[in-house]
Amino acid sequence: KTGSDFLPHYLHRVAAISVLLRAGDDDFSLGTLGAPGDDERTLVQSFYHLIKKHTPQLVSWNGGGFDLQVLHYRALINGVHAERYWEQGERDREFRYDNYLNRYHSRHLDLMDVLALYTARANAPLDALAKLCGFPGKQGMDGSQVWSAWQQGRIADIRAYCETDVANTWLMFCRFQTMRGAWSPKRYEEEVERLRAFASAQAPKAIHWQEFLQGWDESQRFYRLRRTDAGSSNTRS
């Protein structure tokens, strides 16, 4: 029908869900829900269970254009319970005007959507923008390769890709929070260093975190060079 093998949202299956949880002063965790052999219903229910348990602010990159819709459809198909996520003020008045379904509030913050001012033609890819900011970007795999990896039984690689994607999203959120004045430069540096320390601790036993750190160092070198060149150009002009 479309000339593409990219399936409509409702026909996608969820193979992995990775999350970064950040709360309080020191509570930081990053990983993939469930076990590699878990079925789709278990994975999706685990995600909505986290929402019920923590009522977190959700931060995504194009979550409002793809990820959450897929989760909606697959939750419906699999008979998943997600009452906290779908709350719109019936039981909790705080959700009446600020809920996970409201595009223009921040209980779910789709960074791609906000930065583009809700204009699709201005959307930026996470990989490219992360690298321009001096962050690692995608390493080893991107979303277009997930289907072939699944066919080859490479679920561990898919889970690893999802984890580094979450890490890139978090780094972009840190930069966004600083840009809009919600965080001080000191808080920004602390949060970025916290993630780097996590990746460094995981790297000896996980190659995707080794590649993530290598990509980060490379992006940082180019980022510093661009800033130096820009400064030199301004001085000459």
Salt bridges, closest charged atoms under 4 A:
ASP26 OD1 - ARG194 NH1 3.92
GLU40 OE2 - ARG74 NE 2.80
GLU83 OE2 - LYS52 NZ 3.01
GLU87 OE1 - ARG91 NE 3.14
ASP92 OD2 - ARG84 NH1 3.17
ASP113 OD2 - ARG103 NE 2.86
ASP127 OD1 - LYS131 NZ 3.35
ASP157 OD2 - ARG154 NE 2.79
GLU163 OE1 - HIS208 NE2 3.01
ASP165 OD1 - LYS138 NZ 2.57
GLU190 OE2 - LYS186 NZ 2.47
GLU191 OE1 - ARG22 NE 2.93
GLU191 OE2 - ARG187 NE 2.77
GLU191 OE1 - ARG194 NE 3.70
ASP217 OD1 - ARG196 NH1 3.44
